[in-house]
Amino acid sequence: MTRRTIRKLVNLLALGMSAVATAIGLIFLGAILWTLVKDGVAGMSAAVFTQSTPPPGSTSGGGLLNAIYGSAIMTVLGVLIGAPIGVLAGTYLAEYGRNSPLSSVIRFINDVLLSAPSIIIGLFVYELIVVPMGNFSAISGAVALAIIAMPVIVRTTEDMLNLVPQGMKDASTAMGAYPWRTITSIAYPAARSGMVTGLLLAVARISGETAPLLFTALNNQFWSTSLKAPMANLPVVIFQFALSPYDNWQQLAWAGALLITFAILVLSIMARVAVSRLGAGAGRK
Amino acid sequence: MAVADPRLLRWSETSEPSNRAEAMSSAEAFARHLAGQRLRERIFRGSTLAAAILLLLLLGGVVVSLLHGAWPAFSRFRLAFITKDVWNPVTDQYGALSAIYGTLVTSALAMIFALPVSFGIAVFLTELAPPWLKRPVGVAIELLAAIPSIIFGIWGLFVLAPALQNSVEPWMDGHLGELPLVGALFRGAPYGIGFLTAGIVLAIMIVPFISAVMRDVFETVPDVLKESGYGLGATTWEVIWRVVVPYSRTGMIGGIMLGLGRALGETMAVTFVIGNAHQISASLLSPGTTISAAIANEFTEATTPLYTSSLIALGVLLFVITFAVIAAARLMLLRLGRRALASA
């Protein structure tokens, strides 16, 4: 074999392997989605949305109503707490403190928080809120989720504000506007769709989080709306029910898994569409 | 010339000397307006700074509160906490070695599986895929990253573990178990759950992260460099291996370490398939535990203060390990500029 043939063969082999690698990735995605849909749809029924989780020992019936409610409440609260702080901190990094040494440190800390294991955040909130309060509570779950959402929002806010053309901000300053007016009336509207995308990504991230809720919100077998009491939520219910010996519990776990994944995929796709629209808008300028 | 804003008209009128009193009050109003603006500016600026500093305090708070919670365990066991593998709630004796071992082994396995696949995907997406295929495949891989870890966990437990138990693991035991030196890795009863299964599930989870970063750094390679390679007669693979990879080495390592950070700290996916046995075993087929799985499984069942404290101490160890890895990764990626890791 000539050297040329060998090089061509190596090339073919390597590129073929990369196609195989991509196929492996897609096959796993397909396999997971297939199992979810197959078992999730089988576990789906009207009771899932109308009844609370079944009591221990009951081998039929039950639903996920309390868990769906709890997940929604804690996710919304988490974003309500995390978003204002995240947007303000992102604004500082992109505008007031763009070049200050403090900002470099905070950017680095934010990047670390962005990738920190979520179970650590759970332990932190346990020490911070659960121990002083004396019991597990929905509010501590929401705070844990807020801490996880915050770095995502800080990052996207800063990136999106940096994309706003300097000329627009300069024009506003030339009109005599103070920076706060320029930021709130010029920069925020210009960066809005990107910032909304960041919020959607943050919601997608926290709505499936399980580990930080295990020792903050815990779980609650009953319908509960009190923020000071433990609250049911989909991820922890899935965790407990999937490992249970009862068929109906496992079915509910799969139904919950399907619901949560479906919700997250829809959110991610919405965020992606928003970004591509943003990209198209920027291209036209 | 028409004056567009009636307010401007008023200002020019009031500057007439005959209207001095009115001019004074207008000037006062303007001064008040300015003072109000300045106050709002101070409040807004202050609150953005406060929010930014809150992030700093948050990380500081995490460190302090974990150390505070872990203090009883550390002061009781001292160094033995990380050198002993006894984990016995009945006698209140705790050593983290088996959990540390499990964390390192599962993460190492995950990296071994995930690295070639992620690299392949990044190469496929940047150099090989036709434009019409690029975007859908890229999005599909990114969606894999959006699926919550608990879903990987139940899928691993109900689908992957039985599959491995019935096919791969008996084959390993029968064929690889007799090999010299490495045989011990593959010997043992096929439980389905254990280090191997956890490693595979972790690999599936981190592939999207690593390949996204790799794809982004590959795309920063200037076309001129690649074209020079092709101009010299290099094949596509030679351009990738000799031009693209060396050029993007720092970014690739950063992305890999980011994936490693995730693997080390991942909780739910591992908890389902690791088996939760505090033991150190040479065999990859046997059950074990990891730091995060031990915390997730045992925290709400911890009956003594020392037990709880030991679990928080495990958290401290996890934090130290992941912080080192993530910090190194971020510093490497930082050198590339922040745009390159927008998708990480």
Interface residues (C-beta under 8 A of the other chain):
Chain A: R7 K8 V10 N11 A14 L15 M17 S18 A19 V20 A21 T22 I24 G25 L26 F28 L29 A31 I32 T35 L36 D39 P84 I85 G86 V87 L88 A89 T91 Y92 L93 E95 Y96 G97 L102 S103 V105 I106 R107 F108 I109 N110 D111 V112 L113 S115 A116 P117 S118 I119 I120 I121 L123 F124 Y126 E127 L128 I147 M150 P151 V154 D159 Y178 P179 W180 R181 I183 T184 A204 S207 G208 E209 T210 A211 L214 F215 L218 P235 I238 F239 A242 L243 A253 W254 A257 I260 T261 I264 L265 S268 I269 R272
Chain B: Q37 R38 R40 E41 I43 F44 R45 S47 T48 L49 A50 A51 A52 I53 L54 L55 L56 L58 L59 G61 V62 S65 L66 H68 G69 P116 V117 S118 F119 G120 I121 V123 F124 L125 E127 L128 A129 V137 V139 A140 I141 E142 L143 L144 A146 I147 P148 S149 I150 I151 F152 G153 I154 W155 L157 F158 V159 I204 V207 P208 S211 T235 T236 W237 E238 I240 W241 L258 G261 R262 L264 G265 E266 T267 M268 T271 F272 S292 I295 A296 F299 T300 I312 G315 L318 F319 T322 F323 I326 A327 A329 R330 L331 L334 R338 A342
